[in-house]
Amino acid sequence: MIQDSVETQLYLMAPPPSAFDEGVLSAVLAEGVACLMVDISDFTSNDIPALERMITTADAAECPLVASGDDAMALDLARRFSLDGVHLSDGPKQIEWARKQLGENAIVGYGAGTSRPDALLAAEGGADYIMLGPLEALEPDLLVWWQAVIETPLVVDAGKDLSAIVGVADFALVSQVFYHAEPAQFIRTLKTALSA
């Protein structure tokens, strides 16, 4: 199968609201980030002010912010705080339900793990993107096959090996940026790797 190479962009896991630093996030997003995911699994009412500041910061950078974790809670927070969308993981059938709740313009992504069948069902169900990974657990040909056959954008959790997905994944999930000593510099290093 011959395919055109795709431009692989960065998809970041945000810090939890309890550890949110507005200046750090602004600096990171200023480097160019395609999407930001916040895990709300441990979200409490005490986190509301930090989430609101995170939303404002992401909006200023024109970076979509989606909620992940418990699907029902993510959907609830997406509605309450006008987030850009949700990242689901409890089954492909959740996509239609989320779309009805959030509307056609919301981002509804789906994390299929290593399951090709779930990924295909989610793509057929109208997900805006499919996330697969971790990379080392995927079938060797899956990424190339996906780009050649499936139109739905692909996010891959590549860990530290971005070189393996450059040109074959639409987005690279990076989860440790905000634990790095110099997050903005780290982003510049990642973007250099993606453009190599």
Backbone as ProteinMPNN parsed JSONL, in Angstrom:
{"seq_chain_A": "MIQDSVETQLYLMAPPPSAFDEGVLSAVLAEGVACLMVDISDFTSNDIPALERMITTADAAECPLVASGDDAMALDLARRFSLDGVHLSDGPKQIEWARKQLGENAIVGYGAGTSRPDALLAAEGGADYIMLGPLEALEPDLLVWWQAVIETPLVVDAGKDLSAIVGVADFALVSQVFYHAEPAQFIRTLKTALSA", "coords_chain_A": {"N_chain_A": [[0.831, -1.178, 0.0], [0.615, 2.152, -0.907], [1.023, 5.353, 0.406], [0.343, 8.811, 1.108], [2.5, 10.818, 3.056], [1.626, 11.999, 6.299], [1.253, 15.05, 8.173], [2.486, 15.057, 11.321], [1.161, 16.089, 14.32], [1.267, 17.651, 17.611], [-0.37, 16.348, 20.453], [-1.356, 16.93, 23.583], [-1.295, 15.723, 26.971], [-2.806, 17.392, 29.509], [-1.754, 19.009, 32.585], [-3.102, 17.846, 35.74], [-5.95, 19.634, 37.048], [-5.416, 20.368, 39.697], [-2.71, 20.753, 39.733], [-2.194, 22.785, 38.055], [-0.511, 25.3, 36.226], [-0.678, 28.415, 35.103], [1.111, 30.087, 33.666], [3.075, 28.299, 32.725], [1.521, 26.587, 31.117], [0.62, 28.43, 29.18], [3.055, 29.119, 27.96], [3.815, 26.67, 26.849], [1.69, 26.089, 25.069], [2.006, 28.185, 23.333], [3.967, 27.346, 21.665], [2.776, 25.81, 19.768], [0.366, 23.611, 19.635], [-1.784, 20.963, 18.875], [-4.002, 19.888, 20.216], [-5.387, 19.573, 23.516], [-5.683, 17.506, 26.295], [-7.482, 16.982, 29.258], [-7.459, 15.102, 32.161], [-10.124, 14.207, 34.067], [-10.641, 12.464, 36.096], [-10.24, 12.532, 38.885], [-11.564, 14.792, 39.611], [-12.818, 17.479, 41.567], [-15.046, 19.788, 43.243], [-13.352, 21.706, 44.188], [-11.52, 21.999, 42.191], [-12.594, 23.566, 40.24], [-12.027, 26.442, 39.847], [-9.363, 26.281, 38.844], [-9.762, 24.727, 36.532], [-11.328, 26.473, 35.056], [-9.495, 28.53, 34.578], [-7.683, 27.117, 33.057], [-9.223, 26.585, 30.798], [-9.576, 29.203, 29.826], [-6.92, 29.849, 29.223], [-6.294, 27.932, 27.254], [-8.18, 28.666, 25.32], [-7.24, 31.211, 24.646], [-4.938, 30.537, 23.332], [-5.98, 29.324, 21.175], [-6.292, 26.573, 21.224], [-7.826, 23.49, 21.196], [-9.589, 22.048, 23.974], [-10.169, 19.067, 25.583], [-12.052, 16.797, 27.632], [-11.215, 13.944, 29.566], [-11.329, 10.618, 31.052], [-13.595, 9.379, 33.359], [-16.336, 8.645, 31.378], [-19.017, 9.68, 31.627], [-18.706, 11.728, 33.51], [-16.845, 13.321, 32.189], [-18.36, 14.158, 30.01], [-20.355, 15.585, 31.328], [-18.855, 17.706, 32.488], [-17.861, 18.849, 30.154], [-20.181, 19.882, 29.045], [-21.034, 21.659, 31.091], [-18.945, 23.521, 31.305], [-18.444, 24.361, 28.789], [-16.446, 23.061, 27.235], [-14.263, 22.044, 24.533], [-14.721, 19.463, 23.761], [-14.876, 15.855, 24.222], [-12.973, 12.994, 25.288], [-13.47, 9.728, 24.846], [-13.743, 6.393, 26.299], [-15.131, 4.158, 27.072], [-16.379, 2.384, 25.343], [-17.317, 2.026, 21.922], [-19.989, 2.644, 21.323], [-20.648, 4.786, 22.848], [-20.116, 7.074, 21.492], [-22.138, 8.098, 19.773], [-24.045, 8.796, 21.665], [-22.656, 10.802, 23.102], [-22.343, 12.688, 21.076], [-24.966, 13.508, 20.619], [-25.43, 14.818, 22.999], [-23.547, 16.907, 23.039], [-23.499, 18.124, 20.564], [-22.962, 18.728, 17.01], [-20.655, 20.17, 16.471], [-18.815, 19.717, 18.443], [-15.788, 18.144, 19.63], [-15.426, 14.729, 19.51], [-13.627, 12.283, 20.594], [-12.07, 9.021, 20.579], [-10.623, 6.548, 22.61], [-9.113, 3.682, 21.752], [-7.251, 1.941, 22.688], [-5.414, -0.896, 22.148], [-7.019, -2.149, 20.387], [-8.017, -3.08, 17.292], [-10.614, -3.752, 16.222], [-12.362, -2.233, 17.944], [-11.428, 0.312, 17.357], [-12.145, 0.54, 14.659], [-14.951, 0.342, 14.855], [-15.48, 2.653, 16.31], [-14.591, 4.603, 14.527], [-16.371, 4.18, 12.421], [-18.611, 4.915, 13.797], [-18.523, 7.621, 13.918], [-16.527, 9.036, 15.292], [-14.318, 11.776, 15.918], [-11.622, 11.501, 16.028], [-9.377, 8.724, 16.447], [-7.697, 7.205, 19.1], [-4.81, 5.311, 19.557], [-2.696, 2.931, 21.208], [-0.474, 1.918, 23.911], [2.344, 2.525, 21.698], [4.247, 0.404, 21.472], [2.713, -1.822, 21.917], [1.077, -2.215, 19.775], [-0.13, -3.759, 16.716], [2.299, -4.458, 14.227], [1.832, -3.431, 11.586], [-0.287, -1.733, 11.804], [-0.545, 1.127, 11.932], [0.318, 2.125, 9.426], [-1.477, 0.765, 7.79], [-3.894, 1.891, 8.719], [-3.717, 4.62, 7.957], [-3.724, 4.306, 5.223], [-6.194, 3.219, 4.641], [-8.313, 4.135, 6.292], [-10.214, 7.068, 6.931], [-10.591, 8.57, 9.249], [-8.916, 10.655, 11.536], [-5.838, 9.805, 13.242], [-4.571, 9.32, 16.459], [-1.648, 8.631, 18.24], [-0.268, 7.07, 21.018], [2.843, 7.402, 21.585], [4.81, 7.225, 23.441], [8.162, 7.734, 24.194], [9.217, 7.478, 21.705], [8.979, 9.152, 19.183], [9.824, 9.099, 16.576], [8.959, 6.794, 15.36], [6.362, 7.202, 14.584], [6.153, 9.428, 13.045], [4.785, 10.949, 10.253], [3.001, 8.852, 9.841], [1.062, 8.914, 11.763], [-1.558, 11.113, 12.618], [-1.545, 12.647, 14.879], [0.559, 12.926, 17.74], [0.432, 11.639, 20.895], [1.558, 13.05, 23.837], [2.441, 12.671, 27.105], [3.961, 13.527, 29.287], [4.895, 16.128, 29.322], [4.408, 18.314, 31.088], [5.655, 17.619, 33.367], [8.222, 17.916, 32.936], [11.418, 19.514, 33.369], [11.833, 21.859, 31.878], [9.298, 22.711, 30.29], [8.422, 24.186, 27.921], [10.736, 24.303, 26.346], [11.104, 21.595, 26.012], [8.9, 20.996, 24.417], [9.655, 22.317, 22.071], [11.791, 20.702, 21.338], [10.441, 18.302, 20.833], [8.834, 19.081, 18.663], [10.777, 19.561, 16.775], [11.684, 16.959, 16.402], [9.413, 15.853, 15.247], [9.333, 17.124, 12.833], [11.476, 16.218, 11.486]], "CA_chain_A": [[0.0, 0.0, 0.0], [1.363, 3.399, -0.976], [0.239, 6.425, 0.997], [1.009, 10.085, 1.313], [2.886, 11.066, 4.436], [0.817, 13.01, 6.965], [1.976, 15.908, 9.112], [2.181, 14.62, 12.675], [1.082, 17.217, 15.239], [1.307, 17.299, 19.03], [-1.589, 16.24, 21.251], [-0.776, 16.852, 24.922], [-2.052, 15.5, 28.191], [-2.646, 18.552, 30.377], [-1.587, 18.682, 34.003], [-4.393, 17.851, 36.438], [-6.275, 20.991, 37.51], [-4.797, 20.634, 40.999], [-1.297, 21.094, 39.522], [-2.184, 23.696, 36.905], [0.274, 26.531, 36.27], [-1.136, 29.167, 33.927], [2.254, 30.558, 32.894], [3.695, 27.161, 32.044], [0.639, 26.145, 30.038], [0.657, 29.452, 28.123], [4.331, 29.003, 27.245], [3.793, 25.429, 26.07], [0.732, 26.211, 23.966], [2.534, 29.171, 22.383], [4.866, 26.637, 20.744], [1.954, 25.163, 18.743], [-0.16, 22.323, 20.075], [-3.033, 20.739, 18.143], [-5.112, 19.593, 21.12], [-5.005, 19.389, 24.908], [-6.627, 16.652, 27.007], [-7.382, 17.038, 30.709], [-8.048, 13.943, 32.825], [-10.946, 14.701, 35.168], [-10.993, 11.306, 36.92], [-10.234, 12.894, 40.306], [-12.057, 16.163, 39.672], [-13.731, 17.87, 42.645], [-15.481, 21.187, 43.131], [-12.195, 22.564, 44.473], [-10.746, 22.158, 40.958], [-13.325, 24.393, 39.273], [-11.298, 27.659, 39.444], [-8.211, 25.929, 38.006], [-10.262, 24.31, 35.224], [-11.767, 27.67, 34.339], [-8.292, 29.221, 34.097], [-7.133, 26.28, 31.988], [-10.069, 26.828, 29.622], [-9.243, 30.54, 29.331], [-5.575, 29.786, 28.653], [-6.378, 27.174, 26.005], [-8.924, 29.487, 24.361], [-6.366, 32.299, 24.189], [-3.962, 29.939, 22.412], [-6.766, 28.67, 20.127], [-6.011, 25.137, 21.317], [-8.988, 22.775, 21.737], [-9.428, 21.359, 25.254], [-11.153, 17.997, 25.738], [-12.024, 16.125, 28.925], [-11.165, 12.478, 29.527], [-11.479, 9.985, 32.352], [-14.927, 8.785, 33.367], [-17.048, 9.218, 30.231], [-20.177, 10.469, 32.036], [-18.228, 12.95, 34.149], [-16.231, 14.142, 31.145], [-19.454, 14.759, 29.246], [-20.997, 16.571, 32.187], [-17.99, 18.876, 32.584], [-17.805, 19.47, 28.827], [-21.404, 20.679, 28.903], [-21.096, 22.723, 32.106], [-17.906, 24.529, 31.142], [-18.289, 24.635, 27.351], [-15.191, 22.539, 26.697], [-14.337, 21.78, 23.095], [-15.179, 18.109, 23.49], [-14.571, 14.774, 25.164], [-12.226, 11.818, 24.837], [-14.199, 8.608, 25.442], [-13.0, 5.125, 26.332], [-15.953, 3.077, 27.632], [-17.056, 1.618, 24.3], [-17.624, 2.85, 20.743], [-21.387, 3.073, 21.272], [-20.769, 6.035, 23.589], [-19.872, 8.214, 20.602], [-23.424, 8.666, 19.341], [-24.629, 9.405, 22.868], [-21.944, 12.05, 23.373], [-22.629, 13.629, 19.994], [-26.297, 14.065, 20.852], [-25.356, 15.703, 24.151], [-22.648, 18.042, 22.835], [-23.731, 18.763, 19.277], [-22.121, 18.317, 15.886], [-19.398, 20.913, 16.399], [-17.908, 19.294, 19.511], [-14.835, 17.072, 19.35], [-15.696, 13.47, 20.207], [-12.565, 11.344, 20.287], [-12.232, 7.71, 21.232], [-9.411, 5.8, 22.892], [-9.359, 2.261, 21.497], [-6.166, 1.122, 23.221], [-4.743, -1.682, 21.107], [-8.063, -2.926, 19.708], [-8.392, -2.665, 15.937], [-12.076, -3.763, 16.058], [-12.968, -1.082, 18.606], [-11.04, 1.5, 16.593], [-12.965, 0.584, 13.456], [-16.324, 0.642, 15.247], [-15.539, 4.056, 16.695], [-14.475, 5.391, 13.304], [-17.656, 4.058, 11.724], [-19.629, 5.583, 14.609], [-18.436, 9.06, 13.767], [-15.528, 9.694, 16.138], [-13.508, 12.775, 15.21], [-10.301, 10.88, 15.949], [-9.174, 7.49, 17.199], [-6.391, 7.129, 19.754], [-4.284, 3.964, 19.729], [-1.428, 2.85, 21.92], [0.86, 2.419, 23.594], [2.895, 2.13, 20.411], [4.941, -0.885, 21.494], [1.752, -2.919, 22.019], [0.244, -2.264, 18.574], [0.282, -4.623, 15.601], [3.342, -3.74, 13.482], [1.401, -2.747, 10.363], [-1.578, -1.085, 12.025], [-0.556, 2.553, 11.641], [0.395, 2.311, 7.976], [-2.769, 0.294, 7.267], [-4.938, 2.861, 9.073], [-3.615, 5.806, 7.118], [-4.008, 3.954, 3.833], [-7.556, 2.702, 4.453], [-9.316, 4.813, 7.111], [-10.123, 8.527, 6.846], [-10.625, 9.179, 10.576], [-7.568, 10.965, 12.04], [-5.274, 8.851, 14.196], [-3.672, 9.773, 17.525], [-0.898, 7.483, 18.747], [0.53, 7.223, 22.232], [4.125, 6.874, 21.126], [5.814, 7.231, 24.497], [9.31, 8.591, 23.882], [9.73, 7.179, 20.368], [8.175, 9.852, 18.182], [10.305, 8.814, 15.226], [8.231, 5.644, 14.81], [5.021, 7.557, 14.11], [6.205, 10.61, 12.179], [4.315, 10.703, 8.893], [1.953, 7.836, 9.76], [0.006, 9.277, 12.711], [-1.928, 12.524, 12.494], [-1.202, 13.3, 16.132], [1.355, 12.172, 18.711], [0.091, 11.934, 22.28], [2.696, 13.164, 24.75], [1.781, 12.81, 28.405], [4.846, 13.941, 30.38], [5.464, 17.461, 29.074], [4.288, 19.253, 32.206], [6.507, 17.15, 34.457], [9.585, 18.171, 32.492], [12.002, 20.692, 34.02], [11.632, 23.007, 30.994], [8.248, 22.226, 29.385], [8.386, 24.852, 26.606], [11.91, 23.83, 25.605], [10.824, 20.199, 25.675], [7.984, 21.031, 23.271], [10.438, 22.669, 20.884], [12.543, 19.499, 20.982], [9.484, 17.366, 20.243], [8.419, 19.556, 17.346], [11.921, 19.308, 15.888], [11.664, 15.524, 16.086], [8.286, 15.584, 14.37], [9.556, 17.717, 11.511], [12.706, 15.654, 10.92]], "C_chain_A": [[0.872, 1.236, 0.0], [0.475, 4.511, -0.44], [1.062, 7.694, 1.033], [1.359, 10.223, 2.788], [1.994, 12.154, 5.022], [1.707, 13.849, 7.872], [1.558, 15.534, 10.525], [2.269, 15.811, 13.63], [1.055, 16.732, 16.693], [-0.07, 17.368, 19.682], [-1.105, 15.999, 22.683], [-1.783, 16.478, 25.994], [-1.763, 16.677, 29.109], [-2.303, 18.109, 31.794], [-2.958, 18.582, 34.647], [-4.689, 19.262, 36.938], [-5.595, 21.349, 38.828], [-3.332, 21.046, 40.874], [-1.121, 22.099, 38.396], [-1.368, 24.94, 37.187], [-0.007, 27.296, 34.979], [0.02, 29.616, 33.04], [2.916, 29.453, 32.103], [2.829, 26.709, 30.874], [0.643, 27.142, 28.881], [1.917, 29.317, 27.285], [4.359, 27.771, 26.354], [2.88, 25.574, 24.854], [1.203, 27.209, 22.92], [3.465, 28.525, 21.365], [4.101, 25.915, 19.63], [1.561, 23.758, 19.119], [-1.53, 22.143, 19.439], [-4.228, 20.531, 19.056], [-4.562, 19.316, 22.511], [-6.091, 18.564, 25.588], [-6.408, 16.796, 28.509], [-8.136, 15.855, 31.307], [-8.806, 14.432, 34.059], [-11.365, 13.574, 36.107], [-11.115, 11.658, 38.399], [-10.765, 14.302, 40.541], [-13.004, 16.366, 40.852], [-14.112, 19.329, 42.451], [-14.333, 22.155, 43.425], [-11.372, 22.858, 43.219], [-11.398, 23.108, 39.958], [-12.557, 25.665, 38.896], [-10.106, 27.36, 38.533], [-8.665, 25.493, 36.621], [-10.696, 25.518, 34.414], [-10.572, 28.46, 33.798], [-7.639, 28.433, 32.964], [-7.913, 26.501, 30.691], [-9.718, 28.17, 28.993], [-7.887, 30.541, 28.634], [-5.578, 29.058, 27.315], [-7.108, 27.975, 24.935], [-8.042, 30.585, 23.783], [-5.344, 31.798, 23.179], [-4.636, 29.268, 21.217], [-6.432, 27.183, 20.05], [-7.228, 24.441, 21.904], [-8.636, 22.044, 23.032], [-10.545, 20.33, 25.394], [-10.966, 17.315, 27.084], [-12.0, 14.621, 28.731], [-11.268, 11.939, 30.948], [-12.769, 9.214, 32.348], [-15.768, 9.458, 32.283], [-18.199, 10.125, 30.647], [-19.745, 11.785, 32.675], [-17.598, 13.891, 33.134], [-17.305, 14.866, 30.345], [-20.143, 15.849, 30.047], [-20.16, 17.849, 32.276], [-17.881, 19.603, 31.245], [-19.023, 20.348, 28.598], [-21.386, 21.886, 29.834], [-20.122, 23.857, 31.813], [-17.593, 24.841, 29.683], [-16.902, 24.249, 26.842], [-15.37, 22.23, 25.224], [-14.796, 20.372, 22.771], [-14.775, 17.137, 24.568], [-13.729, 13.712, 24.472], [-12.82, 10.638, 25.579], [-13.373, 7.338, 25.42], [-13.843, 3.935, 26.776], [-16.728, 2.265, 26.6], [-17.475, 2.51, 23.158], [-19.058, 3.349, 20.684], [-21.607, 4.387, 22.009], [-20.68, 7.262, 22.678], [-21.176, 8.889, 20.19], [-24.106, 9.402, 20.488], [-23.975, 10.751, 23.159], [-22.261, 13.108, 22.321], [-23.995, 14.286, 20.193], [-26.272, 15.082, 21.987], [-24.6, 17.002, 23.849], [-22.858, 18.778, 21.518], [-22.678, 18.397, 18.24], [-20.761, 19.007, 15.86], [-18.389, 20.507, 17.465], [-16.961, 18.214, 19.006], [-15.233, 15.854, 20.178], [-14.633, 12.476, 19.754], [-12.766, 10.046, 21.031], [-10.883, 7.023, 21.396], [-9.665, 4.306, 22.783], [-8.261, 1.365, 22.057], [-5.418, 0.418, 22.104], [-5.738, -2.447, 20.24], [-8.405, -2.362, 18.332], [-9.911, -2.701, 15.747], [-12.767, -2.567, 16.718], [-12.655, 0.213, 17.854], [-11.909, 1.645, 15.347], [-14.417, 0.927, 13.777], [-16.474, 2.116, 15.609], [-15.44, 4.966, 15.475], [-15.791, 5.363, 12.525], [-18.762, 4.799, 12.466], [-19.528, 7.092, 14.613], [-17.464, 9.772, 14.692], [-14.705, 10.665, 15.306], [-12.055, 12.34, 15.104], [-10.316, 9.586, 16.75], [-7.787, 7.548, 17.811], [-6.021, 5.672, 19.968], [-2.978, 4.008, 20.511], [-1.585, 2.18, 23.268], [1.454, 1.788, 22.333], [3.482, 0.729, 20.424], [3.991, -2.078, 21.57], [0.89, -3.075, 20.769], [0.779, -3.257, 17.553], [1.243, -3.833, 14.707], [2.843, -2.922, 12.294], [0.198, -1.84, 10.567], [-1.582, 0.381, 11.615], [-0.537, 2.832, 10.145], [-0.926, 1.891, 7.329], [-3.864, 1.325, 7.515], [-4.894, 4.064, 8.146], [-3.966, 5.51, 5.665], [-5.489, 3.659, 3.59], [-8.628, 3.555, 5.132], [-9.114, 6.327, 7.063], [-10.066, 9.206, 8.211], [-9.213, 9.437, 11.088], [-7.14, 10.04, 13.172], [-4.335, 9.556, 15.171], [-2.959, 8.54, 18.054], [-0.122, 7.888, 19.991], [1.881, 6.579, 21.961], [5.163, 6.783, 22.234], [6.934, 8.192, 24.13], [9.806, 8.428, 22.45], [8.876, 7.833, 19.293], [8.58, 9.486, 16.768], [9.511, 7.698, 14.561], [6.873, 6.022, 14.236], [5.014, 8.787, 13.215], [5.762, 10.227, 10.766], [3.23, 9.649, 8.771], [0.844, 8.048, 10.788], [-0.287, 10.759, 12.562], [-1.488, 13.317, 13.724], [-0.387, 12.354, 17.004], [0.937, 12.594, 20.105], [1.363, 11.954, 23.116], [2.129, 13.497, 26.124], [2.649, 13.414, 29.5], [5.41, 15.353, 30.245], [5.494, 18.317, 30.333], [5.024, 18.79, 33.462], [7.975, 17.353, 34.115], [10.105, 19.454, 33.147], [11.775, 21.967, 33.217], [10.585, 22.642, 29.947], [8.265, 22.865, 28.002], [9.562, 24.419, 25.744], [11.708, 22.391, 25.156], [9.898, 20.127, 24.462], [8.74, 21.363, 21.991], [11.256, 21.473, 20.399], [11.637, 18.475, 20.303], [9.081, 17.797, 18.843], [9.547, 19.4, 16.324], [11.952, 17.855, 15.459], [10.544, 15.195, 15.107], [8.5, 16.12, 12.96], [10.794, 17.152, 10.818], [12.397, 14.792, 9.699]], "O_chain_A": [[1.778, 1.355, 0.825], [-0.699, 4.597, -0.797], [2.292, 7.669, 0.994], [0.601, 9.794, 3.659], [1.644, 13.114, 4.336], [2.78, 13.411, 8.285], [0.389, 15.682, 10.884], [3.311, 16.459, 13.739], [0.845, 15.549, 16.96], [-0.826, 18.32, 19.485], [-0.503, 14.961, 22.961], [-2.953, 16.856, 25.94], [-0.608, 16.932, 29.451], [-2.536, 16.957, 32.159], [-3.906, 19.186, 34.143], [-3.758, 20.014, 37.225], [-5.238, 22.506, 39.049], [-2.771, 21.624, 41.805], [-0.028, 22.246, 37.85], [-1.502, 25.561, 38.241], [0.385, 26.865, 33.894], [-0.067, 29.542, 31.814], [3.278, 29.643, 30.942], [3.331, 26.475, 29.775], [0.668, 26.736, 27.72], [1.867, 29.389, 26.057], [4.867, 27.821, 25.234], [3.262, 25.218, 23.739], [0.843, 27.097, 21.748], [3.723, 29.104, 20.309], [4.705, 25.459, 18.659], [2.336, 22.819, 18.94], [-2.35, 23.061, 19.458], [-5.341, 20.94, 18.727], [-3.421, 18.882, 22.668], [-7.277, 18.876, 25.476], [-5.272, 16.738, 28.98], [-9.307, 15.634, 30.998], [-8.215, 14.997, 34.979], [-12.344, 13.714, 36.84], [-11.993, 11.141, 39.09], [-10.451, 14.93, 41.552], [-13.878, 15.538, 41.109], [-13.56, 20.016, 41.591], [-14.346, 23.295, 42.961], [-10.623, 23.834, 43.174], [-10.802, 23.418, 38.927], [-12.441, 25.951, 37.704], [-9.86, 28.085, 37.569], [-8.028, 25.846, 35.629], [-10.454, 25.577, 33.209], [-10.628, 28.995, 32.691], [-7.104, 29.019, 32.023], [-7.323, 26.593, 29.614], [-9.579, 28.271, 27.774], [-7.723, 31.159, 27.581], [-4.947, 29.504, 26.357], [-6.706, 27.967, 23.771], [-8.084, 30.86, 22.584], [-4.93, 32.534, 22.283], [-3.962, 28.71, 20.35], [-6.305, 26.611, 18.967], [-7.633, 24.771, 23.019], [-7.543, 21.496, 23.177], [-11.725, 20.675, 25.331], [-9.856, 17.262, 27.614], [-12.673, 14.085, 27.85], [-11.292, 12.698, 31.917], [-13.023, 8.455, 31.412], [-15.902, 10.682, 32.262], [-18.356, 11.216, 30.098], [-20.34, 12.831, 32.418], [-17.787, 15.105, 33.2], [-17.169, 16.051, 30.041], [-20.476, 16.907, 29.514], [-20.695, 18.95, 32.152], [-17.817, 20.832, 31.207], [-18.914, 21.431, 28.023], [-21.687, 23.003, 29.415], [-20.438, 25.023, 32.046], [-16.6, 25.502, 29.379], [-16.264, 25.008, 26.112], [-16.493, 22.161, 24.725], [-15.214, 20.098, 21.647], [-14.386, 17.521, 25.671], [-13.764, 13.553, 23.251], [-12.696, 10.544, 26.8], [-12.43, 7.206, 24.64], [-13.335, 2.816, 26.853], [-17.647, 1.53, 26.961], [-17.938, 3.629, 23.381], [-19.325, 4.375, 20.059], [-22.636, 5.036, 21.822], [-21.116, 8.352, 23.049], [-21.296, 10.113, 20.254], [-24.667, 10.483, 20.309], [-24.667, 11.732, 23.432], [-22.427, 14.285, 22.643], [-24.153, 15.484, 19.959], [-26.991, 16.08, 21.955], [-24.968, 18.068, 24.342], [-22.441, 19.927, 21.373], [-21.637, 17.826, 18.565], [-19.813, 18.477, 15.282], [-17.227, 20.909, 17.399], [-17.281, 17.467, 18.081], [-15.361, 15.939, 21.399], [-14.727, 11.901, 18.67], [-13.532, 9.975, 21.992], [-10.101, 6.925, 20.45], [-10.352, 3.727, 23.624], [-8.334, 0.145, 21.913], [-4.856, 1.063, 21.218], [-5.342, -3.3, 19.445], [-9.01, -1.296, 18.223], [-10.463, -1.769, 15.163], [-13.655, -1.957, 16.122], [-13.506, 1.093, 17.73], [-12.356, 2.745, 15.021], [-15.045, 1.707, 13.062], [-17.47, 2.751, 15.26], [-16.129, 5.984, 15.4], [-16.26, 6.391, 12.036], [-19.73, 5.257, 11.858], [-20.344, 7.773, 15.234], [-17.558, 10.987, 14.865], [-14.426, 10.411, 14.134], [-11.339, 12.763, 14.196], [-11.165, 9.386, 17.619], [-6.816, 7.895, 17.139], [-6.813, 4.891, 20.495], [-2.251, 5.0, 20.476], [-2.7, 1.907, 23.711], [1.109, 0.667, 21.959], [3.25, -0.052, 19.501], [4.398, -3.213, 21.322], [0.056, -3.978, 20.709], [1.972, -3.561, 17.522], [1.013, -2.65, 14.458], [3.367, -1.843, 12.02], [-0.291, -1.239, 9.61], [-2.547, 0.836, 11.0], [-1.288, 3.675, 9.655], [-1.433, 2.57, 6.436], [-4.671, 1.604, 6.628], [-5.923, 4.478, 7.612], [-4.457, 6.389, 4.957], [-5.985, 3.826, 2.476], [-9.734, 3.687, 4.607], [-7.985, 6.812, 7.143], [-9.54, 10.314, 8.32], [-8.386, 8.525, 11.076], [-7.962, 9.56, 13.953], [-3.429, 10.286, 14.769], [-3.593, 7.512, 18.292], [0.578, 8.9, 20.013], [2.042, 5.366, 22.09], [6.278, 6.316, 21.999], [6.674, 9.347, 23.792], [10.708, 9.146, 22.019], [8.137, 7.155, 18.578], [7.761, 9.557, 15.852], [9.401, 7.658, 13.336], [6.288, 5.247, 13.479], [3.967, 9.152, 12.68], [6.301, 9.297, 10.165], [2.593, 9.543, 7.723], [-0.21, 7.421, 10.69], [0.628, 11.566, 12.398], [-1.112, 14.485, 13.632], [-0.61, 11.143, 17.008], [1.066, 13.763, 20.469], [2.143, 11.002, 23.108], [1.42, 14.491, 26.286], [2.126, 13.783, 30.551], [6.316, 15.727, 30.99], [6.497, 18.974, 30.613], [5.021, 19.474, 34.486], [8.861, 17.009, 34.897], [9.332, 20.365, 33.442], [11.551, 23.033, 33.79], [10.944, 22.294, 28.822], [8.135, 22.158, 27.003], [9.404, 24.192, 24.545], [12.096, 22.017, 24.049], [10.091, 19.29, 23.58], [8.494, 20.759, 20.946], [11.397, 21.257, 19.195], [12.024, 17.856, 19.312], [8.995, 16.969, 17.936], [9.295, 19.138, 15.148], [12.214, 17.548, 14.296], [10.714, 14.346, 14.233], [7.908, 15.619, 12.005], [11.125, 17.553, 9.702], [13.31, 14.235, 9.09]]}, "name": "protein", "num_of_chains": 1, "seq": "MIQDSVETQLYLMAPPPSAFDEGVLSAVLAEGVACLMVDISDFTSNDIPALERMITTADAAECPLVASGDDAMALDLARRFSLDGVHLSDGPKQIEWARKQLGENAIVGYGAGTSRPDALLAAEGGADYIMLGPLEALEPDLLVWWQAVIETPLVVDAGKDLSAIVGVADFALVSQVFYHAEPAQFIRTLKTALSA"}
